[in-house]
């Protein structure tokens, strides 16, 4: 009887296979030992070399055993045993296969294909060798590296398949993008290094999945996996990646505004195995897209300007006022919490088929990793079909109602009224305030100095505001909610013969003065007396009030069919010291017509703008492997000294997360900071910089850089 074959080597051609699997940029391919990174459902090539003799199919049994996670089992899809043969075996797309395509002496060349629905993550491989009809114990040879198997959006049989392959250049392969932050009128694209090909990002993703307690066998289902990602990027339930904080106190961690991208966050998570301090919605969303793209799920970051949090599922955002027109600090009709409006809120869209929903509800799905409220008992959200959100189908999994309210709830103001059934009368309804604009980055374009790469996707979430289709969609959702029906059925007050308009502010540079102005028009044939109140306050971007800047009240008399303006002037000295991070302010206006008791209230947010960081490359040519110098500069816009100053700079293929401490910066001083980087790869790259200090945060800059190949 022949001796059992001894496996000397198995080689999976990590870099060669990667080119056919669209994975050639993953750093793990160039490790020692190299880790293959493959996409499920696609064939790949491998070789086995034996130490003692050639393979004989009539006498030898060679099996490839792929395992995933602890307690791997064939029936769970986490263990696959492939017997090698030279015969062509027809297999189903949902099964693994392997065949010998060439034999030369003691070396076999193999073609292996994973199933199109196998779990994604790091698999293990060992080779089992034995003899036909032999009782001699088999021998095992273990492959010396993890094998990463990813989703495959290029394969039409994969549920994450994206028919327009060109879009995968953006939603899978682009590793630097933008996240739109800031309120309506002054929103800007903030650069973000996704870094999905970085070694530590993929390793950190595996650690995240291990902590998630998600069953190994379900990790090939993008619905369940993206729901898990939305849960695990925040740390609220499962010791996940990021701790959320919004109060401006970040001394025991990193300020959210300081991050340049996801790599540094995942490195810290991987090194300490503890949640990283700190993140906010746009940081959570940046990390989510990094993880999804790393795993092969098409993803984009989505910013909703004027975003609602409907705390009691009424599909309304309710503001309550007492008899004296003073806003109430709590919701008198909801013990669970108060509705809120964020100046902007950022989440993610992920692309997949939805086999659990009727036909037509696949494509983009919304997930939200920012902990606002629980879903199925934990802080997670989605995936919610954008088509279901747009059509108002609340019964379609997952969290469609929450997302619909975020983009299309009505803003309703209520005034205390003992005569009314619920103790309050509906005084004003704004149908157009919520979800003013929903933005993402446009594919294939990157504008380092502006917003030419901005894409408005509002119409993918809801019909155009004010149209019959938009009202029908919202009412379709209202019909599915008993609470919502109750609020929408309550009548509004009549006798509204006065017209009010709060003039919106867009771009105010820090240090400039501004005005809060309302226009009041008397459309009646009678004289009207109006009690008005105007105020301005600094707020956190979540809508939480920080500091009152100025308030002004006045009673005015308007003759029939006349118009009057009422303004509140605010100087830089009055607001500068009361600003909080991101420098967002809210304008409030409320008015009551004494003659008719008509009451109106409105609000507007705007951001006081700061200068950008100017990035200048000091070398004429930038070459792979050669040190290049870069200069960061800006002028302090404040009339005060900046302390605890620090620059952060990063760029895929250029420099990893460098922090540059800097001295105190005097009032109105122009400063320059220099550092070096050594490019690793040629082509077009992006360099991202941030600056933070105790007094001023959220300053950013970006530059495009062309790197040439080395002449060596």
C-alpha positions as CSV (number, residue, x, y, z in Angstrom):
1,X,0.0,0.0,0.0
2,X,1.2,3.5,-0.8
3,X,2.3,5.8,2.0
4,X,0.0,8.8,2.8
5,X,0.8,11.9,0.8
6,X,2.7,14.5,2.9
7,X,1.6,18.1,2.1
8,X,4.7,20.3,1.9
9,X,3.0,23.5,0.9
10,X,-0.3,25.1,0.0
11,X,-0.2,28.4,-1.7
12,X,-3.2,30.6,-2.6
13,X,-1.6,33.2,-4.8
14,X,-2.9,36.1,-2.7
15,X,-1.9,38.9,-4.9
16,X,-2.6,37.3,-8.2
17,X,-6.1,36.2,-7.1
18,X,-6.7,39.6,-5.6
19,X,-6.6,41.3,-9.0
20,X,-9.4,39.1,-10.2
21,X,-11.4,39.7,-7.0
22,X,-11.1,43.5,-6.8
23,X,-9.1,43.2,-3.5
24,X,-5.6,44.1,-4.6
25,X,-5.5,47.1,-2.3
26,X,-5.9,45.2,1.0
27,X,-2.7,45.5,3.2
28,X,-3.1,42.0,4.6
29,X,-2.1,40.7,1.1
30,X,1.4,42.0,1.7
31,X,1.8,40.7,5.3
32,X,4.2,37.9,6.3
33,X,2.5,35.5,6.0
34,X,0.2,37.0,3.4
35,X,-3.5,36.7,4.0
36,X,-5.6,36.0,0.9
37,X,-8.6,38.4,0.5
38,X,-11.2,36.9,-1.7
39,X,-14.8,37.6,-2.8
40,X,-17.4,34.9,-2.4
41,X,-18.8,33.1,-5.4
42,X,-15.7,33.8,-7.5
43,X,-13.2,31.1,-8.4
44,X,-9.6,31.4,-7.3
45,X,-6.3,29.5,-7.9
46,X,-4.2,27.5,-5.5
47,X,-1.4,25.0,-5.6
48,X,-0.6,22.1,-3.3
49,X,2.9,20.5,-3.3
50,X,3.6,17.1,-1.8
51,X,6.9,16.2,-0.2
52,X,7.1,12.4,-0.8
53,X,5.4,11.5,-4.2
54,X,2.9,12.6,-6.8
55,X,-0.9,12.5,-6.3
56,X,-2.7,9.4,-7.6
57,X,-6.5,9.9,-7.8
58,X,-7.2,6.2,-7.7
59,X,-5.4,5.7,-4.4
60,X,-5.2,9.1,-2.7
61,X,-7.8,11.1,-0.9
62,X,-7.1,14.8,-0.5
63,X,-9.6,17.0,1.1
64,X,-9.6,20.8,1.6
65,X,-11.4,21.7,4.9
66,X,-12.4,25.3,5.3
67,X,-13.7,26.3,8.7
68,X,-15.2,29.5,10.1
69,X,-15.4,30.3,13.8
70,X,-15.5,27.9,16.8
71,X,-17.6,24.8,16.6
72,X,-17.7,24.9,12.8
73,X,-20.2,22.6,11.3
74,X,-21.2,21.5,7.8
75,X,-24.9,21.9,8.3
76,X,-24.5,25.5,9.5
77,X,-22.4,26.5,6.5
78,X,-19.4,27.2,8.6
79,X,-17.5,24.1,7.6
80,X,-16.9,23.0,4.0
81,X,-15.1,19.8,3.0
82,X,-13.9,19.6,-0.6
83,X,-12.4,16.4,-2.0
84,X,-10.0,17.0,-4.8
85,X,-10.7,15.4,-8.2
86,X,-9.8,16.0,-11.8
87,X,-13.4,15.5,-12.9
88,X,-15.5,18.5,-13.7
89,X,-18.3,18.6,-11.2
90,X,-21.4,20.8,-11.7
91,X,-22.3,22.5,-8.5
92,X,-24.9,24.9,-7.4
93,X,-24.0,28.5,-6.7
94,X,-24.8,28.0,-3.0
95,X,-22.2,25.2,-2.8
96,X,-18.4,25.2,-2.6
97,X,-16.4,23.4,-5.2
98,X,-12.8,22.5,-6.0
99,X,-11.1,20.6,-8.8
100,X,-7.6,19.8,-10.1
101,X,-6.9,21.8,-13.3
102,X,-3.2,20.8,-13.7
103,X,-0.7,18.3,-12.3
104,X,3.0,18.5,-12.7
105,X,5.0,15.9,-10.7
106,X,4.3,16.5,-7.0
107,X,2.4,19.8,-7.6
108,X,-1.4,20.2,-8.1
109,X,-2.9,23.4,-9.4
110,X,-6.5,23.9,-8.1
111,X,-9.5,26.0,-8.9
112,X,-11.6,26.6,-5.8
113,X,-15.0,28.4,-5.7
114,X,-16.7,29.4,-2.5
115,X,-20.5,29.6,-2.3
116,X,-22.2,32.9,-3.2
117,X,-23.9,33.0,0.2
118,X,-21.2,31.9,2.6
119,X,-20.5,33.8,5.8
120,X,-17.9,36.6,5.4
121,X,-14.9,37.1,7.6
122,X,-11.7,35.2,8.4
123,X,-11.7,31.5,7.5
124,X,-9.2,28.8,8.2
125,X,-8.0,26.1,5.9
126,X,-6.3,22.7,6.5
127,X,-5.6,19.9,4.0
128,X,-6.4,16.3,5.0
129,X,-4.6,13.5,3.2
130,X,-5.4,9.8,3.3
131,X,-5.8,6.7,1.2
132,X,-8.8,5.1,-0.5
133,X,-10.3,2.3,1.6
134,X,-7.6,2.6,4.2
135,X,-7.9,2.6,8.0
136,X,-4.6,4.4,8.4
137,X,-5.1,7.7,10.1
138,X,-5.2,10.8,7.9
139,X,-2.6,13.6,8.1
140,X,-3.5,17.3,8.3
141,X,-1.6,20.3,7.0
142,X,-2.7,23.7,8.3
143,X,-2.5,26.8,6.1
144,X,-0.5,29.4,8.0
145,X,-2.7,32.5,7.5
146,X,-6.3,33.6,7.7
147,X,-8.3,33.6,4.5
148,X,-10.7,36.6,4.3
149,X,-13.8,36.0,2.3
150,X,-15.9,39.1,1.5
151,X,-19.3,39.9,0.0
152,X,-19.1,40.2,-3.8
153,X,-21.1,43.1,-5.3
154,X,-19.7,42.2,-8.7
155,X,-21.4,38.8,-8.7
156,X,-25.0,38.9,-9.9
157,X,-25.9,36.0,-7.6
158,X,-24.7,37.8,-4.5
159,X,-27.5,39.6,-2.6
160,X,-25.3,42.8,-2.5
161,X,-24.9,42.8,-6.3
162,X,-24.9,46.3,-7.7
163,X,-25.9,46.2,-11.4
164,X,-24.1,49.4,-12.4
165,X,-20.5,48.2,-11.8
166,X,-19.2,51.7,-12.3
167,X,-20.7,52.7,-9.0
168,X,-18.6,50.2,-7.2
169,X,-15.6,52.4,-7.9
170,X,-17.2,54.8,-5.4
171,X,-19.2,52.7,-3.0
172,X,-16.6,49.9,-2.5
173,X,-13.2,51.0,-3.8
174,X,-12.9,54.7,-2.9
175,X,-11.1,55.1,0.4
176,X,-11.3,58.8,0.9
177,X,-14.7,60.6,0.8
178,X,-16.8,63.4,2.3
179,X,-19.4,63.7,5.0
180,X,-21.7,66.7,4.9
181,X,-21.9,68.4,8.2
182,X,-23.4,71.7,9.4
183,X,-27.0,73.2,9.3
184,X,-29.0,74.1,6.2
185,X,-27.4,77.0,4.4
186,X,-23.9,76.5,5.7
187,X,-23.5,72.7,5.4
188,X,-20.1,71.6,4.0
189,X,-18.4,68.4,2.9
190,X,-16.0,67.3,5.5
191,X,-13.2,65.1,4.2
192,X,-12.9,61.6,5.7
193,X,-10.4,58.8,5.2
194,X,-12.4,55.6,5.1
195,X,-9.3,53.5,4.9
196,X,-11.2,50.2,4.2
197,X,-8.0,48.5,2.9
198,X,-6.0,49.2,6.0
199,X,-4.8,46.1,7.9
200,X,-6.0,47.2,11.3
201,X,-9.4,48.3,10.0
202,X,-10.2,44.7,8.8
203,X,-8.8,43.2,12.0
204,X,-10.8,45.6,14.1
205,X,-13.9,44.7,12.1
206,X,-13.3,41.0,13.0
207,X,-12.9,42.0,16.7
208,X,-16.2,43.9,16.5
209,X,-18.0,40.9,15.0
210,X,-16.6,38.6,17.7
211,X,-18.1,40.9,20.4
212,X,-21.4,41.2,18.7
213,X,-22.6,37.7,19.6
214,X,-24.0,37.4,16.1
215,X,-24.1,33.7,15.2
216,X,-21.3,32.8,12.8
217,X,-23.7,31.1,10.4
218,X,-25.7,34.3,9.7
219,X,-22.7,36.5,8.9
220,X,-23.3,36.1,5.2
221,X,-26.7,37.7,5.4
222,X,-26.3,41.5,4.8
223,X,-29.6,42.3,6.4
224,X,-28.6,40.8,9.7
225,X,-24.9,41.9,9.4
226,X,-25.6,45.6,8.7
227,X,-28.1,45.6,11.6
228,X,-25.3,44.2,13.7
229,X,-22.9,46.9,12.5
230,X,-25.4,49.6,13.4
231,X,-25.4,48.1,16.9
232,X,-21.7,47.6,17.3
233,X,-20.2,50.9,16.0
234,X,-21.7,52.5,19.1
235,X,-20.7,51.2,22.6
236,X,-24.1,51.4,24.3
237,X,-24.9,47.7,24.5
238,X,-22.0,45.5,23.5
239,X,-18.8,47.2,24.3
240,X,-18.6,48.4,20.7
241,X,-16.2,50.6,18.8
242,X,-17.1,54.2,19.8
243,X,-18.4,56.1,22.8
244,X,-20.8,58.9,21.8
245,X,-20.4,62.3,23.5
246,X,-22.0,65.7,22.6
247,X,-21.3,68.0,25.5
248,X,-17.9,69.4,24.4
249,X,-15.9,67.8,27.2
250,X,-13.4,65.4,25.6
251,X,-10.3,65.8,27.7
252,X,-10.1,62.1,28.5
253,X,-10.3,61.1,24.9
254,X,-10.2,62.5,21.3
255,X,-12.6,65.3,20.3
256,X,-14.8,64.0,17.5
257,X,-13.8,67.0,15.4
258,X,-10.1,65.9,15.5
259,X,-10.6,62.6,13.7
260,X,-9.4,62.6,10.1
261,X,-10.8,59.2,9.3
262,X,-11.6,55.7,10.6
263,X,-8.1,54.1,10.7
264,X,-7.0,55.8,13.9
265,X,-10.2,54.9,15.6
266,X,-10.0,51.2,14.6
267,X,-6.3,51.1,15.6
268,X,-7.1,52.3,19.0
269,X,-10.1,49.9,19.3
270,X,-7.9,47.0,18.3
271,X,-5.0,47.9,20.5
272,X,-6.9,48.6,23.7
273,X,-9.9,46.3,23.0
274,X,-12.0,49.0,24.7
275,X,-14.5,51.5,23.1
276,X,-12.8,54.6,21.7
277,X,-13.6,58.0,23.1
278,X,-15.3,59.9,21.4
279,X,-17.6,59.9,18.4
280,X,-20.7,61.7,17.1
281,X,-23.2,60.8,14.4
282,X,-20.9,61.8,11.5
283,X,-18.0,59.9,13.0
284,X,-20.2,56.8,13.6
285,X,-21.3,57.0,10.0
286,X,-17.7,57.3,8.7
287,X,-16.7,54.2,10.5
288,X,-19.8,52.3,9.3
289,X,-19.0,53.0,5.7
290,X,-15.4,51.9,6.3
291,X,-16.5,48.6,7.7
292,X,-19.2,48.0,5.1
293,X,-16.8,48.7,2.2
294,X,-14.1,46.6,3.8
295,X,-16.5,43.6,4.0
296,X,-17.8,44.2,0.4
297,X,-21.2,45.9,1.1
298,X,-21.7,49.0,-1.0
299,X,-22.1,51.9,1.3
300,X,-22.5,55.7,1.3
301,X,-22.7,58.3,4.1
302,X,-25.9,60.2,4.2
303,X,-26.5,63.6,5.8
304,X,-30.1,64.8,6.6
305,X,-30.2,68.6,7.1
306,X,-32.8,69.4,9.8
307,X,-33.3,65.9,11.1
308,X,-36.1,64.9,13.4
309,X,-36.2,62.5,16.3
310,X,-39.8,61.5,16.9
311,X,-39.7,60.3,20.5
312,X,-43.3,59.1,20.7
313,X,-43.9,57.6,17.2
314,X,-46.6,60.2,16.2
315,X,-44.8,61.2,13.0
316,X,-44.8,64.7,14.3
317,X,-42.2,66.9,16.0
318,X,-44.0,68.7,18.7
319,X,-43.1,72.1,20.4
320,X,-45.2,73.1,23.4
321,X,-45.8,76.7,24.7
322,X,-47.6,77.9,27.8
323,X,-50.2,80.7,27.9
324,X,-47.4,83.3,28.0
325,X,-45.7,82.0,24.8
326,X,-42.8,80.5,26.9
327,X,-41.5,77.3,25.5
328,X,-41.8,74.2,27.7
329,X,-38.6,72.3,28.5
330,X,-40.3,68.9,28.4
331,X,-43.1,67.2,26.5
332,X,-46.2,67.3,28.7
333,X,-47.9,64.5,26.7
334,X,-44.9,62.1,26.5
335,X,-43.2,60.6,29.6
336,X,-40.6,58.8,27.5
337,X,-38.9,61.9,26.2
338,X,-39.1,65.0,24.2
339,X,-39.0,65.3,20.4
340,X,-35.9,66.9,19.1
341,X,-34.6,68.4,15.9
342,X,-30.9,68.0,15.0
343,X,-29.4,70.7,12.8
344,X,-28.1,67.7,10.8
345,X,-27.9,64.0,11.4
346,X,-25.7,61.6,9.6
347,X,-26.3,57.9,8.9
348,X,-25.5,55.3,6.1
349,X,-27.1,53.7,3.1
350,X,-26.1,50.1,2.3
351,X,-27.0,48.3,-0.9
352,X,-28.6,44.9,-1.0
353,X,-31.5,42.8,-2.2
354,X,-34.3,42.4,0.3
355,X,-35.5,38.8,0.0
356,X,-37.5,39.3,3.2
357,X,-39.6,42.1,1.6
358,X,-41.9,42.2,-1.4
359,X,-40.2,42.8,-4.8
360,X,-39.2,46.4,-5.4
361,X,-37.9,47.2,-1.9
362,X,-34.2,46.2,-2.5
363,X,-31.5,48.7,-3.4
364,X,-30.4,51.3,-0.9
365,X,-31.3,50.6,2.8
366,X,-30.8,53.1,5.6
367,X,-28.9,52.1,8.8
368,X,-28.0,54.3,11.7
369,X,-25.3,53.6,14.2
370,X,-25.9,56.7,16.4
371,X,-27.7,55.7,19.6
372,X,-31.0,57.7,19.7
373,X,-33.5,55.0,20.8
374,X,-33.7,51.2,20.9
375,X,-35.0,48.8,18.3
376,X,-35.7,45.3,19.5
377,X,-34.3,46.3,22.9
378,X,-30.9,47.5,21.8
379,X,-29.5,50.6,20.2
380,X,-29.6,49.7,16.5
381,X,-31.4,50.9,13.5
382,X,-32.2,49.5,10.0
383,X,-31.8,48.3,7.4
384,X,-34.8,50.3,6.3
385,X,-35.7,50.2,2.6
386,X,-35.6,53.7,1.1
387,X,-38.5,52.8,-1.1
388,X,-40.5,51.7,2.0
389,X,-39.6,55.1,3.7
390,X,-40.6,57.0,0.5
391,X,-43.9,55.1,0.2
392,X,-44.8,55.2,4.0
393,X,-44.9,51.5,4.6
394,X,-44.2,51.3,8.3
395,X,-44.7,47.6,8.6
396,X,-41.7,46.7,6.5
397,X,-38.6,45.7,8.5
398,X,-36.6,47.5,9.9
399,X,-37.3,50.8,11.7
400,X,-39.1,52.4,8.6
401,X,-41.2,54.6,10.9
402,X,-38.2,56.0,12.7
403,X,-36.4,56.9,9.5
404,X,-39.5,58.3,7.9
405,X,-40.1,60.7,10.8
406,X,-36.4,61.7,10.6
407,X,-36.9,63.0,7.0
408,X,-40.6,63.9,6.7
409,X,-42.4,64.5,10.0
410,X,-44.5,67.6,10.3
411,X,-43.3,70.2,12.9
412,X,-46.3,71.2,15.0
413,X,-46.5,73.9,17.6
414,X,-48.9,73.6,20.5
415,X,-50.2,76.2,23.0
416,X,-51.6,75.5,26.4
417,X,-55.4,75.5,26.2
418,X,-57.5,74.0,29.1
419,X,-60.5,73.8,26.8
420,X,-58.9,71.3,24.4
421,X,-59.2,67.6,25.0
422,X,-55.4,67.1,25.4
423,X,-54.8,70.4,27.2
424,X,-53.1,72.0,24.2
425,X,-54.3,73.6,20.9
426,X,-52.5,73.1,17.6
427,X,-51.4,76.6,16.7
428,X,-49.0,76.2,13.7
429,X,-47.9,73.3,11.5
430,X,-44.8,73.5,9.3
431,X,-44.9,70.7,6.7
432,X,-41.6,71.7,5.1
433,X,-39.2,72.1,8.0
434,X,-38.0,68.5,8.5
435,X,-35.6,66.9,6.0
436,X,-34.8,70.0,4.1
437,X,-32.0,68.4,2.1
438,X,-30.5,64.9,2.2
439,X,-26.9,64.8,0.9
440,X,-24.2,62.3,0.0
441,X,-21.0,62.4,-2.0
442,X,-21.4,62.2,-5.8
443,X,-19.7,59.2,-7.4
444,X,-16.2,59.7,-9.0
445,X,-15.8,63.3,-8.0
446,X,-13.7,64.8,-5.2
447,X,-13.6,68.6,-4.7
448,X,-11.0,69.4,-2.0
449,X,-12.0,73.1,-1.9
450,X,-15.7,73.2,-2.4
451,X,-19.0,71.2,-2.8
452,X,-19.0,70.3,-6.5
453,X,-19.0,66.7,-5.4
454,X,-22.3,67.1,-3.4
455,X,-25.3,65.0,-4.5
456,X,-28.8,65.8,-3.4
457,X,-30.7,62.5,-2.8
458,X,-33.8,63.9,-1.1
459,X,-36.0,62.5,-3.8
460,X,-34.8,59.0,-3.0
461,X,-36.2,59.3,0.6
462,X,-39.5,61.2,-0.1
463,X,-41.5,62.8,-2.9
464,X,-41.0,66.5,-3.4
465,X,-42.2,68.6,-0.5
466,X,-45.6,70.1,-1.0
467,X,-46.7,67.7,-3.7
468,X,-49.7,65.5,-3.5
469,X,-47.4,62.4,-3.6
470,X,-45.5,63.6,-0.5
471,X,-48.8,64.1,1.5
472,X,-50.1,60.7,0.3
473,X,-46.9,59.0,1.4
474,X,-47.0,60.6,4.9
475,X,-50.7,59.9,5.3
476,X,-50.1,56.3,4.3
477,X,-47.7,56.1,7.2
478,X,-50.1,58.0,9.6
479,X,-52.8,55.4,8.9
480,X,-50.5,52.7,10.2
481,X,-50.0,54.4,13.6
482,X,-52.8,54.9,16.1
483,X,-50.8,57.6,17.9
484,X,-50.0,59.4,14.7
485,X,-53.7,59.4,13.6
486,X,-54.7,61.0,16.9
487,X,-52.2,63.9,16.5
488,X,-53.0,64.5,12.8
489,X,-56.8,64.4,13.4
490,X,-56.7,67.2,16.0
491,X,-58.0,70.4,14.3
492,X,-55.8,73.5,13.8
493,X,-56.9,77.0,14.9
494,X,-58.7,79.2,12.5
495,X,-58.7,83.0,12.0
496,X,-55.2,83.1,10.6
497,X,-55.2,86.4,8.9
498,X,-51.7,87.5,9.8
499,X,-48.6,86.2,7.9
500,X,-45.2,85.8,9.5
501,X,-41.8,85.0,8.1
502,X,-38.5,84.4,9.9
503,X,-35.7,85.5,7.5
504,X,-33.1,82.7,7.3
505,X,-29.4,83.3,7.7
506,X,-27.0,81.3,5.6
507,X,-23.3,82.2,5.8
508,X,-21.9,84.2,8.7
509,X,-18.2,84.4,9.2
510,X,-16.9,84.2,12.7
511,X,-16.4,87.7,14.0
512,X,-19.3,89.2,11.9
513,X,-22.4,90.8,13.3
514,X,-25.8,89.6,12.2
515,X,-29.6,90.3,12.6
516,X,-32.6,88.2,13.6
517,X,-35.5,89.5,11.4
518,X,-39.1,88.6,11.1
519,X,-41.5,90.0,8.5
520,X,-45.1,90.5,9.7
521,X,-48.0,91.1,7.3
522,X,-51.5,92.1,8.3
523,X,-53.8,90.6,5.6
524,X,-57.0,91.6,7.4
525,X,-59.2,94.7,7.1
526,X,-58.7,95.4,10.8
527,X,-55.9,96.8,12.9
528,X,-53.9,94.1,14.7
529,X,-51.8,94.2,17.9
530,X,-49.0,91.6,17.9
531,X,-46.8,90.6,20.8
532,X,-43.5,89.3,19.5
533,X,-40.4,87.7,20.9
534,X,-37.0,87.2,19.2
535,X,-34.0,85.4,20.6
536,X,-30.7,83.8,19.6
537,X,-28.9,81.0,21.4
538,X,-25.8,78.9,20.8
539,X,-26.7,75.2,20.5
540,X,-25.1,71.8,20.1
541,X,-25.7,70.3,16.7
542,X,-28.2,67.9,18.3
543,X,-30.4,70.9,18.9
544,X,-29.7,71.0,22.7
545,X,-29.5,74.6,23.9
546,X,-26.1,75.8,25.2
547,X,-26.2,79.5,26.0
548,X,-28.8,82.3,25.4
549,X,-27.1,85.1,23.5
550,X,-29.8,87.7,23.3
551,X,-33.5,88.1,23.7
552,X,-35.9,90.9,22.7
553,X,-39.7,91.3,23.1
554,X,-41.9,94.0,21.6
555,X,-45.6,94.8,21.1
556,X,-46.4,96.3,17.7
557,X,-49.6,97.6,16.1
558,X,-50.1,97.0,12.3
559,X,-52.7,98.8,10.3
560,X,-54.8,96.8,7.8
561,X,-52.9,95.5,4.8
562,X,-49.5,96.7,6.0
563,X,-46.1,95.0,6.5
564,X,-43.5,95.6,9.1
565,X,-40.0,94.2,9.9
566,X,-38.8,93.5,13.4
567,X,-35.0,92.9,13.9
568,X,-32.7,92.0,16.7
569,X,-29.0,93.1,16.1
570,X,-26.3,90.8,17.5
571,X,-22.6,91.7,17.5
572,X,-19.6,89.4,17.5
573,X,-18.7,90.4,21.1
574,X,-22.2,89.3,22.2
575,X,-22.0,85.8,20.8
576,X,-18.3,84.8,20.4
577,X,-17.7,83.7,24.0
578,X,-21.0,81.8,24.1
579,X,-20.4,79.6,21.1
580,X,-19.9,75.8,21.6
581,X,-18.2,73.3,19.3
582,X,-19.2,73.6,15.6
583,X,-20.4,77.2,16.3
584,X,-24.0,76.6,15.5
585,X,-26.7,79.1,16.6
586,X,-30.5,78.9,16.7
587,X,-32.9,81.8,16.1
588,X,-36.3,81.6,17.7
589,X,-39.3,83.7,16.9
590,X,-42.8,83.6,18.4
591,X,-45.7,86.0,18.0
592,X,-49.3,86.2,19.2
593,X,-52.1,88.3,17.7
594,X,-53.9,89.7,20.7
595,X,-57.1,90.4,18.8
596,X,-57.6,86.8,17.4
597,X,-55.2,84.7,19.6
598,X,-53.5,83.5,16.4
599,X,-50.1,82.3,17.5
600,X,-47.1,81.6,15.3
601,X,-43.6,80.2,16.1
602,X,-40.6,79.4,14.0
603,X,-36.9,78.7,14.3
604,X,-33.8,78.6,12.1
605,X,-30.3,77.3,12.5
606,X,-27.1,78.5,11.0
607,X,-23.4,78.0,11.5
608,X,-20.8,80.7,12.2
609,X,-18.1,79.8,9.7
610,X,-14.4,79.3,10.5
611,X,-11.5,79.5,8.0
612,X,-10.2,76.3,6.3
613,X,-6.7,74.9,6.8
614,X,-4.5,75.7,3.8
615,X,-2.4,72.6,2.8
616,X,0.7,73.4,0.7
617,X,3.1,70.8,-0.6
618,X,6.6,72.3,-0.6
619,X,8.2,69.8,-3.0
620,X,7.8,70.2,-6.8
621,X,7.5,66.5,-7.4
622,X,6.2,63.8,-5.0
623,X,7.6,60.4,-5.5
624,X,6.9,56.9,-4.0
625,X,9.4,56.2,-1.2
626,X,10.8,59.8,-1.1
627,X,10.2,62.1,1.9
628,X,8.1,65.1,1.0
629,X,7.3,68.2,3.1
630,X,3.9,69.7,3.7
631,X,2.8,73.0,5.3
632,X,-0.5,73.6,7.1
633,X,-1.5,77.2,7.7
634,X,-4.5,79.3,8.8
635,X,-5.3,82.6,10.5
636,X,-6.8,82.6,14.0
637,X,-10.2,84.3,13.5
638,X,-10.8,85.0,17.2
639,X,-9.8,88.0,19.3
640,X,-8.4,85.6,21.9
641,X,-5.5,83.2,22.2
642,X,-6.0,79.6,21.2
643,X,-4.6,77.0,23.7
644,X,-4.0,73.2,23.7
645,X,-3.5,73.4,20.0
646,X,-3.1,70.3,17.8
647,X,-3.1,69.5,14.1
648,X,-4.1,66.0,12.8
649,X,-3.1,64.9,9.3
650,X,-3.8,61.7,7.3
651,X,-4.0,60.3,3.8
652,X,-4.3,56.8,2.4
653,X,-1.1,55.8,0.9
654,X,0.6,58.9,2.2
655,X,0.6,59.3,6.0
656,X,-1.1,57.5,8.8
657,X,-2.9,59.6,11.5
658,X,-0.1,61.9,12.5
659,X,-0.7,64.3,15.4
660,X,1.2,67.6,15.6
661,X,1.1,69.4,18.9
662,X,1.4,73.2,18.4
663,X,2.1,76.2,20.6
664,X,-0.5,78.7,21.7
665,X,-1.8,80.9,18.9
666,X,-2.3,84.6,19.5
667,X,-5.4,86.5,18.5
668,X,-5.6,87.0,14.7
669,X,-2.2,85.4,14.3
670,X,-1.3,83.6,11.0
671,X,0.4,80.3,11.8
672,X,2.2,77.6,9.8
673,X,3.0,74.0,10.8
674,X,5.3,71.7,8.8
675,X,5.6,67.9,8.7
676,X,6.8,65.2,6.4
677,X,5.3,62.1,4.7
678,X,6.6,59.3,2.6
679,X,4.2,58.1,-0.1
680,X,3.7,54.3,-0.4
681,X,1.9,54.2,-3.7
682,X,1.7,56.2,-6.9
683,X,-1.4,57.9,-8.4
684,X,-3.9,60.5,-7.1
685,X,-4.2,60.8,-3.3
686,X,-5.9,63.0,-0.8
687,X,-4.4,64.6,2.2
688,X,-6.8,65.5,5.0
689,X,-6.0,67.8,8.0
690,X,-7.9,68.9,11.1
691,X,-7.1,71.5,13.8
692,X,-8.5,71.6,17.3
693,X,-7.9,73.8,20.4
694,X,-9.7,74.5,23.6
695,X,-11.3,77.6,22.2
696,X,-11.8,76.6,18.5
697,X,-12.5,73.2,17.0
698,X,-13.8,71.7,13.7
699,X,-11.3,73.3,11.3
700,X,-10.4,71.2,8.3
701,X,-8.5,71.2,5.1
702,X,-7.9,68.9,2.1
703,X,-5.6,68.7,-0.9
704,X,-5.3,66.5,-3.9
705,X,-1.8,65.1,-4.5
706,X,-0.3,63.3,-7.5
707,X,2.4,60.8,-6.6
708,X,4.8,59.6,-9.2
709,X,6.4,56.2,-9.5
710,X,9.9,55.8,-8.2
711,X,12.6,55.9,-10.9
712,X,14.5,53.1,-9.3
